[in-house]
Amino acid sequence: MAKKTVASLQTKDKNLTKVIKMVKSPKTGAYTFKEEIVPNDKIKEWFEKN
């Protein structure tokens, strides 16, 4: 289950998006969140690798 964007950030060079992915720990079963700011054209790649 993934959550795409909380905020879109714009700079002169690129449009950036803060992406958040919920990850379940195999040991404890607890959920953690991975957050990162990535360029808009790399969002799909980020979700695939993380």
mmCIF file of the N, C-alpha and C atoms, coordinates in Angstrom:
data_MODEL
# 
_entry.id   MODEL 
# 
loop_
_atom_site.group_PDB 
_atom_site.id 
_atom_site.type_symbol 
_atom_site.label_atom_id 
_atom_site.label_alt_id 
_atom_site.label_comp_id 
_atom_site.label_asym_id 
_atom_site.label_entity_id 
_atom_site.label_seq_id 
_atom_site.pdbx_PDB_ins_code 
_atom_site.Cartn_x 
_atom_site.Cartn_y 
_atom_site.Cartn_z 
_atom_site.occupancy 
_atom_site.B_iso_or_equiv 
_atom_site.pdbx_formal_charge 
_atom_site.auth_seq_id 
_atom_site.auth_comp_id 
_atom_site.auth_asym_id 
_atom_site.auth_atom_id 
_atom_site.pdbx_PDB_model_num 
ATOM 1   N N  . MET A 1 1  ? 0.841  -1.163 0.000   1.00 0.00 ? 1  MET A N  1 
ATOM 2   C CA . MET A 1 1  ? 0.000  0.000  0.000   1.00 0.00 ? 1  MET A CA 1 
ATOM 3   C C  . MET A 1 1  ? 0.891  1.233  0.000   1.00 0.00 ? 1  MET A C  1 
ATOM 4   N N  . ALA A 1 2  ? 0.678  2.121  -0.900  1.00 0.00 ? 2  ALA A N  1 
ATOM 5   C CA . ALA A 1 2  ? 1.546  3.287  -1.007  1.00 0.00 ? 2  ALA A CA 1 
ATOM 6   C C  . ALA A 1 2  ? 0.712  4.554  -1.058  1.00 0.00 ? 2  ALA A C  1 
ATOM 7   N N  . LYS A 1 3  ? 1.268  5.573  -0.500  1.00 0.00 ? 3  LYS A N  1 
ATOM 8   C CA . LYS A 1 3  ? 0.628  6.871  -0.509  1.00 0.00 ? 3  LYS A CA 1 
ATOM 9   C C  . LYS A 1 3  ? 1.515  7.782  -1.339  1.00 0.00 ? 3  LYS A C  1 
ATOM 10  N N  . LYS A 1 4  ? 0.965  8.409  -2.354  1.00 0.00 ? 4  LYS A N  1 
ATOM 11  C CA . LYS A 1 4  ? 1.813  9.114  -3.303  1.00 0.00 ? 4  LYS A CA 1 
ATOM 12  C C  . LYS A 1 4  ? 2.317  10.439 -2.788  1.00 0.00 ? 4  LYS A C  1 
ATOM 13  N N  . THR A 1 5  ? 1.515  11.425 -2.672  1.00 0.00 ? 5  THR A N  1 
ATOM 14  C CA . THR A 1 5  ? 2.053  12.754 -2.427  1.00 0.00 ? 5  THR A CA 1 
ATOM 15  C C  . THR A 1 5  ? 1.350  13.464 -1.297  1.00 0.00 ? 5  THR A C  1 
ATOM 16  N N  . VAL A 1 6  ? 2.136  14.134 -0.503  1.00 0.00 ? 6  VAL A N  1 
ATOM 17  C CA . VAL A 1 6  ? 1.605  14.970 0.546   1.00 0.00 ? 6  VAL A CA 1 
ATOM 18  C C  . VAL A 1 6  ? 1.738  16.427 0.129   1.00 0.00 ? 6  VAL A C  1 
ATOM 19  N N  . ALA A 1 7  ? 2.850  16.732 -0.528  1.00 0.00 ? 7  ALA A N  1 
ATOM 20  C CA . ALA A 1 7  ? 3.084  18.106 -0.962  1.00 0.00 ? 7  ALA A CA 1 
ATOM 21  C C  . ALA A 1 7  ? 3.896  18.100 -2.242  1.00 0.00 ? 7  ALA A C  1 
ATOM 22  N N  . SER A 1 8  ? 3.584  18.989 -3.137  1.00 0.00 ? 8  SER A N  1 
ATOM 23  C CA . SER A 1 8  ? 4.390  19.175 -4.334  1.00 0.00 ? 8  SER A CA 1 
ATOM 24  C C  . SER A 1 8  ? 5.276  20.387 -4.112  1.00 0.00 ? 8  SER A C  1 
ATOM 25  N N  . LEU A 1 9  ? 6.549  20.205 -4.369  1.00 0.00 ? 9  LEU A N  1 
ATOM 26  C CA . LEU A 1 9  ? 7.512  21.273 -4.155  1.00 0.00 ? 9  LEU A CA 1 
ATOM 27  C C  . LEU A 1 9  ? 8.045  21.703 -5.507  1.00 0.00 ? 9  LEU A C  1 
ATOM 28  N N  . GLN A 1 10 ? 8.130  22.986 -5.733  1.00 0.00 ? 10 GLN A N  1 
ATOM 29  C CA . GLN A 1 10 ? 8.593  23.473 -7.019  1.00 0.00 ? 10 GLN A CA 1 
ATOM 30  C C  . GLN A 1 10 ? 9.831  24.333 -6.830  1.00 0.00 ? 10 GLN A C  1 
ATOM 31  N N  . THR A 1 11 ? 10.811 24.080 -7.677  1.00 0.00 ? 11 THR A N  1 
ATOM 32  C CA . THR A 1 11 ? 12.009 24.907 -7.719  1.00 0.00 ? 11 THR A CA 1 
ATOM 33  C C  . THR A 1 11 ? 12.175 25.386 -9.150  1.00 0.00 ? 11 THR A C  1 
ATOM 34  N N  . LYS A 1 12 ? 13.182 26.178 -9.390  1.00 0.00 ? 12 LYS A N  1 
ATOM 35  C CA . LYS A 1 12 ? 13.403 26.668 -10.749 1.00 0.00 ? 12 LYS A CA 1 
ATOM 36  C C  . LYS A 1 12 ? 13.747 25.540 -11.709 1.00 0.00 ? 12 LYS A C  1 
ATOM 37  N N  . ASP A 1 13 ? 14.502 24.562 -11.223 1.00 0.00 ? 13 ASP A N  1 
ATOM 38  C CA . ASP A 1 13 ? 14.986 23.499 -12.101 1.00 0.00 ? 13 ASP A CA 1 
ATOM 39  C C  . ASP A 1 13 ? 13.994 22.350 -12.272 1.00 0.00 ? 13 ASP A C  1 
ATOM 40  N N  . LYS A 1 14 ? 13.461 21.845 -11.190 1.00 0.00 ? 14 LYS A N  1 
ATOM 41  C CA . LYS A 1 14 ? 12.621 20.649 -11.271 1.00 0.00 ? 14 LYS A CA 1 
ATOM 42  C C  . LYS A 1 14 ? 11.423 20.763 -10.345 1.00 0.00 ? 14 LYS A C  1 
ATOM 43  N N  . ASN A 1 15 ? 10.387 20.018 -10.660 1.00 0.00 ? 15 ASN A N  1 
ATOM 44  C CA . ASN A 1 15 ? 9.260  19.866 -9.745  1.00 0.00 ? 15 ASN A CA 1 
ATOM 45  C C  . ASN A 1 15 ? 9.551  18.650 -8.886  1.00 0.00 ? 15 ASN A C  1 
ATOM 46  N N  . LEU A 1 16 ? 9.409  18.818 -7.592  1.00 0.00 ? 16 LEU A N  1 
ATOM 47  C CA . LEU A 1 16 ? 9.713  17.743 -6.657  1.00 0.00 ? 16 LEU A CA 1 
ATOM 48  C C  . LEU A 1 16 ? 8.453  17.354 -5.900  1.00 0.00 ? 16 LEU A C  1 
ATOM 49  N N  . THR A 1 17 ? 8.405  16.093 -5.472  1.00 0.00 ? 17 THR A N  1 
ATOM 50  C CA . THR A 1 17 ? 7.265  15.589 -4.715  1.00 0.00 ? 17 THR A CA 1 
ATOM 51  C C  . THR A 1 17 ? 7.773  14.813 -3.517  1.00 0.00 ? 17 THR A C  1 
ATOM 52  N N  . LYS A 1 18 ? 7.132  14.989 -2.386  1.00 0.00 ? 18 LYS A N  1 
ATOM 53  C CA . LYS A 1 18 ? 7.460  14.206 -1.198  1.00 0.00 ? 18 LYS A CA 1 
ATOM 54  C C  . LYS A 1 18 ? 6.641  12.922 -1.270  1.00 0.00 ? 18 LYS A C  1 
ATOM 55  N N  . VAL A 1 19 ? 7.324  11.785 -1.307  1.00 0.00 ? 19 VAL A N  1 
ATOM 56  C CA . VAL A 1 19 ? 6.636  10.495 -1.393  1.00 0.00 ? 19 VAL A CA 1 
ATOM 57  C C  . VAL A 1 19 ? 6.776  9.754  -0.061  1.00 0.00 ? 19 VAL A C  1 
ATOM 58  N N  . ILE A 1 20 ? 5.731  9.038  0.290   1.00 0.00 ? 20 ILE A N  1 
ATOM 59  C CA . ILE A 1 20 ? 5.701  8.290  1.544   1.00 0.00 ? 20 ILE A CA 1 
ATOM 60  C C  . ILE A 1 20 ? 5.219  6.876  1.240   1.00 0.00 ? 20 ILE A C  1 
ATOM 61  N N  . LYS A 1 21 ? 5.954  5.897  1.740   1.00 0.00 ? 21 LYS A N  1 
ATOM 62  C CA . LYS A 1 21 ? 5.562  4.498  1.536   1.00 0.00 ? 21 LYS A CA 1 
ATOM 63  C C  . LYS A 1 21 ? 5.508  3.801  2.893   1.00 0.00 ? 21 LYS A C  1 
ATOM 64  N N  . MET A 1 22 ? 4.419  3.068  3.127   1.00 0.00 ? 22 MET A N  1 
ATOM 65  C CA . MET A 1 22 ? 4.249  2.335  4.366   1.00 0.00 ? 22 MET A CA 1 
ATOM 66  C C  . MET A 1 22 ? 4.838  0.934  4.172   1.00 0.00 ? 22 MET A C  1 
ATOM 67  N N  . VAL A 1 23 ? 5.718  0.520  5.092   1.00 0.00 ? 23 VAL A N  1 
ATOM 68  C CA . VAL A 1 23 ? 6.402  -0.765 4.989   1.00 0.00 ? 23 VAL A CA 1 
ATOM 69  C C  . VAL A 1 23 ? 6.166  -1.556 6.270   1.00 0.00 ? 23 VAL A C  1 
ATOM 70  N N  . LYS A 1 24 ? 5.787  -2.830 6.121   1.00 0.00 ? 24 LYS A N  1 
ATOM 71  C CA . LYS A 1 24 ? 5.541  -3.679 7.281   1.00 0.00 ? 24 LYS A CA 1 
ATOM 72  C C  . LYS A 1 24 ? 6.796  -4.483 7.604   1.00 0.00 ? 24 LYS A C  1 
ATOM 73  N N  . SER A 1 25 ? 7.198  -4.470 8.863   1.00 0.00 ? 25 SER A N  1 
ATOM 74  C CA . SER A 1 25 ? 8.369  -5.215 9.307   1.00 0.00 ? 25 SER A CA 1 
ATOM 75  C C  . SER A 1 25 ? 8.036  -6.703 9.387   1.00 0.00 ? 25 SER A C  1 
ATOM 76  N N  . PRO A 1 26 ? 8.863  -7.558 8.774   1.00 0.00 ? 26 PRO A N  1 
ATOM 77  C CA . PRO A 1 26 ? 8.577  -9.002 8.839   1.00 0.00 ? 26 PRO A CA 1 
ATOM 78  C C  . PRO A 1 26 ? 8.770  -9.581 10.244  1.00 0.00 ? 26 PRO A C  1 
ATOM 79  N N  . LYS A 1 27 ? 9.650  -8.993 11.055  1.00 0.00 ? 27 LYS A N  1 
ATOM 80  C CA . LYS A 1 27 ? 9.901  -9.513 12.400  1.00 0.00 ? 27 LYS A CA 1 
ATOM 81  C C  . LYS A 1 27 ? 8.786  -9.167 13.376  1.00 0.00 ? 27 LYS A C  1 
ATOM 82  N N  . THR A 1 28 ? 8.474  -7.878 13.479  1.00 0.00 ? 28 THR A N  1 
ATOM 83  C CA . THR A 1 28 ? 7.538  -7.442 14.514  1.00 0.00 ? 28 THR A CA 1 
ATOM 84  C C  . THR A 1 28 ? 6.118  -7.237 14.005  1.00 0.00 ? 28 THR A C  1 
ATOM 85  N N  . GLY A 1 29 ? 5.959  -7.049 12.706  1.00 0.00 ? 29 GLY A N  1 
ATOM 86  C CA . GLY A 1 29 ? 4.643  -6.782 12.162  1.00 0.00 ? 29 GLY A CA 1 
ATOM 87  C C  . GLY A 1 29 ? 4.244  -5.322 12.260  1.00 0.00 ? 29 GLY A C  1 
ATOM 88  N N  . ALA A 1 30 ? 5.139  -4.495 12.798  1.00 0.00 ? 30 ALA A N  1 
ATOM 89  C CA . ALA A 1 30 ? 4.845  -3.067 12.936  1.00 0.00 ? 30 ALA A CA 1 
ATOM 90  C C  . ALA A 1 30 ? 5.066  -2.369 11.596  1.00 0.00 ? 30 ALA A C  1 
ATOM 91  N N  . TYR A 1 31 ? 4.340  -1.295 11.381  1.00 0.00 ? 31 TYR A N  1 
ATOM 92  C CA . TYR A 1 31 ? 4.484  -0.521 10.152  1.00 0.00 ? 31 TYR A CA 1 
ATOM 93  C C  . TYR A 1 31 ? 5.413  0.660  10.384  1.00 0.00 ? 31 TYR A C  1 
ATOM 94  N N  . THR A 1 32 ? 6.248  0.925  9.391   1.00 0.00 ? 32 THR A N  1 
ATOM 95  C CA . THR A 1 32 ? 7.104  2.108  9.403   1.00 0.00 ? 32 THR A CA 1 
ATOM 96  C C  . THR A 1 32 ? 6.875  2.852  8.096   1.00 0.00 ? 32 THR A C  1 
ATOM 97  N N  . PHE A 1 33 ? 7.311  4.080  8.056   1.00 0.00 ? 33 PHE A N  1 
ATOM 98  C CA . PHE A 1 33 ? 7.111  4.898  6.866   1.00 0.00 ? 33 PHE A CA 1 
ATOM 99  C C  . PHE A 1 33 ? 8.449  5.347  6.312   1.00 0.00 ? 33 PHE A C  1 
ATOM 100 N N  . LYS A 1 34 ? 8.633  5.190  5.006   1.00 0.00 ? 34 LYS A N  1 
ATOM 101 C CA . LYS A 1 34 ? 9.807  5.705  4.322   1.00 0.00 ? 34 LYS A CA 1 
ATOM 102 C C  . LYS A 1 34 ? 9.379  6.975  3.604   1.00 0.00 ? 34 LYS A C  1 
ATOM 103 N N  . GLU A 1 35 ? 10.103 8.055  3.835   1.00 0.00 ? 35 GLU A N  1 
ATOM 104 C CA . GLU A 1 35 ? 9.780  9.338  3.212   1.00 0.00 ? 35 GLU A CA 1 
ATOM 105 C C  . GLU A 1 35 ? 11.007 9.852  2.473   1.00 0.00 ? 35 GLU A C  1 
ATOM 106 N N  . GLU A 1 36 ? 10.753 10.479 1.332   1.00 0.00 ? 36 GLU A N  1 
ATOM 107 C CA . GLU A 1 36 ? 11.845 11.067 0.566   1.00 0.00 ? 36 GLU A CA 1 
ATOM 108 C C  . GLU A 1 36 ? 11.268 12.092 -0.405  1.00 0.00 ? 36 GLU A C  1 
ATOM 109 N N  . ILE A 1 37 ? 12.067 13.065 -0.761  1.00 0.00 ? 37 ILE A N  1 
ATOM 110 C CA . ILE A 1 37 ? 11.672 14.045 -1.765  1.00 0.00 ? 37 ILE A CA 1 
ATOM 111 C C  . ILE A 1 37 ? 12.370 13.670 -3.056  1.00 0.00 ? 37 ILE A C  1 
ATOM 112 N N  . VAL A 1 38 ? 11.580 13.395 -4.102  1.00 0.00 ? 38 VAL A N  1 
ATOM 113 C CA . VAL A 1 38 ? 12.122 12.941 -5.384  1.00 0.00 ? 38 VAL A CA 1 
ATOM 114 C C  . VAL A 1 38 ? 11.556 13.792 -6.521  1.00 0.00 ? 38 VAL A C  1 
ATOM 115 N N  . PRO A 1 39 ? 12.274 13.841 -7.648  1.00 0.00 ? 39 PRO A N  1 
ATOM 116 C CA . PRO A 1 39 ? 11.740 14.536 -8.829  1.00 0.00 ? 39 PRO A CA 1 
ATOM 117 C C  . PRO A 1 39 ? 10.493 13.818 -9.346  1.00 0.00 ? 39 PRO A C  1 
ATOM 118 N N  . ASN A 1 40 ? 9.578  14.571 -9.942  1.00 0.00 ? 40 ASN A N  1 
ATOM 119 C CA . ASN A 1 40 ? 8.315  13.991 -10.417 1.00 0.00 ? 40 ASN A CA 1 
ATOM 120 C C  . ASN A 1 40 ? 8.515  12.856 -11.413 1.00 0.00 ? 40 ASN A C  1 
ATOM 121 N N  . ASP A 1 41 ? 9.552  12.924 -12.244 1.00 0.00 ? 41 ASP A N  1 
ATOM 122 C CA . ASP A 1 41 ? 9.743  11.877 -13.245 1.00 0.00 ? 41 ASP A CA 1 
ATOM 123 C C  . ASP A 1 41 ? 10.350 10.602 -12.665 1.00 0.00 ? 41 ASP A C  1 
ATOM 124 N N  . LYS A 1 42 ? 10.737 10.590 -11.400 1.00 0.00 ? 42 LYS A N  1 
ATOM 125 C CA . LYS A 1 42 ? 11.345 9.408  -10.768 1.00 0.00 ? 42 LYS A CA 1 
ATOM 126 C C  . LYS A 1 42 ? 10.442 8.752  -9.723  1.00 0.00 ? 42 LYS A C  1 
ATOM 127 N N  . ILE A 1 43 ? 9.195  9.181  -9.617  1.00 0.00 ? 43 ILE A N  1 
ATOM 128 C CA . ILE A 1 43 ? 8.301  8.670  -8.568  1.00 0.00 ? 43 ILE A CA 1 
ATOM 129 C C  . ILE A 1 43 ? 8.048  7.168  -8.717  1.00 0.00 ? 43 ILE A C  1 
ATOM 130 N N  . LYS A 1 44 ? 7.697  6.719  -9.922  1.00 0.00 ? 44 LYS A N  1 
ATOM 131 C CA . LYS A 1 44 ? 7.421  5.288  -10.120 1.00 0.00 ? 44 LYS A CA 1 
ATOM 132 C C  . LYS A 1 44 ? 8.635  4.435  -9.804  1.00 0.00 ? 44 LYS A C  1 
ATOM 133 N N  . GLU A 1 45 ? 9.809  4.891  -10.220 1.00 0.00 ? 45 GLU A N  1 
ATOM 134 C CA . GLU A 1 45 ? 11.045 4.147  -9.952  1.00 0.00 ? 45 GLU A CA 1 
ATOM 135 C C  . GLU A 1 45 ? 11.300 4.043  -8.451  1.00 0.00 ? 45 GLU A C  1 
ATOM 136 N N  . TRP A 1 46 ? 11.029 5.113  -7.710  1.00 0.00 ? 46 TRP A N  1 
ATOM 137 C CA . TRP A 1 46 ? 11.256 5.102  -6.271  1.00 0.00 ? 46 TRP A CA 1 
ATOM 138 C C  . TRP A 1 46 ? 10.363 4.067  -5.595  1.00 0.00 ? 46 TRP A C  1 
ATOM 139 N N  . PHE A 1 47 ? 9.078  4.012  -5.986  1.00 0.00 ? 47 PHE A N  1 
ATOM 140 C CA . PHE A 1 47 ? 8.166  3.043  -5.382  1.00 0.00 ? 47 PHE A CA 1 
ATOM 141 C C  . PHE A 1 47 ? 8.546  1.620  -5.744  1.00 0.00 ? 47 PHE A C  1 
ATOM 142 N N  . GLU A 1 48 ? 9.083  1.389  -6.938  1.00 0.00 ? 48 GLU A N  1 
ATOM 143 C CA . GLU A 1 48 ? 9.467  0.048  -7.347  1.00 0.00 ? 48 GLU A CA 1 
ATOM 144 C C  . GLU A 1 48 ? 10.698 -0.443 -6.583  1.00 0.00 ? 48 GLU A C  1 
ATOM 145 N N  . LYS A 1 49 ? 11.673 0.430  -6.330  1.00 0.00 ? 49 LYS A N  1 
ATOM 146 C CA . LYS A 1 49 ? 12.903 -0.001 -5.665  1.00 0.00 ? 49 LYS A CA 1 
ATOM 147 C C  . LYS A 1 49 ? 12.784 -0.031 -4.154  1.00 0.00 ? 49 LYS A C  1 
ATOM 148 N N  . ASN A 1 50 ? 11.867 0.717  -3.566  1.00 0.00 ? 50 ASN A N  1 
ATOM 149 C CA . ASN A 1 50 ? 11.737 0.741  -2.102  1.00 0.00 ? 50 ASN A CA 1 
ATOM 150 C C  . ASN A 1 50 ? 10.634 -0.142 -1.663  1.00 0.00 ? 50 ASN A C  1 
# 
